[in-house]
Amino acid sequence: MIKILVVEDNVDLNLSVCRHLNLHNYMAIGCTSAMDAYDALYAQKIDLIISDIMMPEVDGFEFAKNVREDNQNIPIIFMTAKDDFDSKRQGFTIGIDDYMVKPINLDELLLRIEAILRRSKISAKKKLTIGNFEMDEEAMTVTIAGEEVPFTPKEFQLLFKLLSYPNRAFSRFQLLEDLGGLDNESTPRSIDVFITNIRAKTDGCTGFKIATVRGIGYKGVIL
């Protein structure tokens, strides 16, 4: 599922935007300050950022600039009351992808998100097909050469994540976060156990492999 970080210090607006995104099959993570947003970006993989400009401590311009220094590709949308040309110019010069002036229409926000994700080639895929291998996210099924192969929910989530972003390395902590974070059954090293099981179950697949990235974690590689 596509994760969208909403950085907005107005709590009511933050909740409203997050609720609307969640209703439309996105996973929204709300933060009321740039400092909280930095923590969220460090803890998990975010697909798109929506940010206010006028925020305490660190404003949206500085936040977007810092994000761009670390990540040139993540889409950023400014959602702000600032309607002057200089603010728009500063935002686009920093490297944001879109600029919306409050009050915003939430359905228009959805359209803009969809357009940006298309341009960024990020999609909320429900099925993955690679050669004789198919995963169906809605049915939670895996078939290889037409035969269904049993996967646990965590094995399924992990494999779907890796194959949805081929050749992209994910740390064990990032993958664990997608599985719901730390609990009594899951630790960063439990990711290694899941990967071992996944490799065994997909041994007959010739279209991809799960590669170990030394010192980091794992990535899905399309062959």
BELFEN-V538379 format. One record per helix or strand. SS is the DSSP state (H for helix, E for strand). FROM is the first residue (numbers start at 1). TO is the last residue. If there is no record, write none. Layout:
BEGIN
<<SS FROM TO> <SS FROM TO>>
END
This chain:
BEGIN
<<E 3 7> <H 11 23> <E 27 31> <H 34 43> <E 48 51> <H 60 70> <E 75 80> <H 85 94> <E 98 101> <H 106 119> <E 127 130> <E 133 136> <E 141 144> <E 147 148> <H 153 164> <E 170 171> <H 172 178> <H 190 201> <E 208 213> <E 217 222>>
END
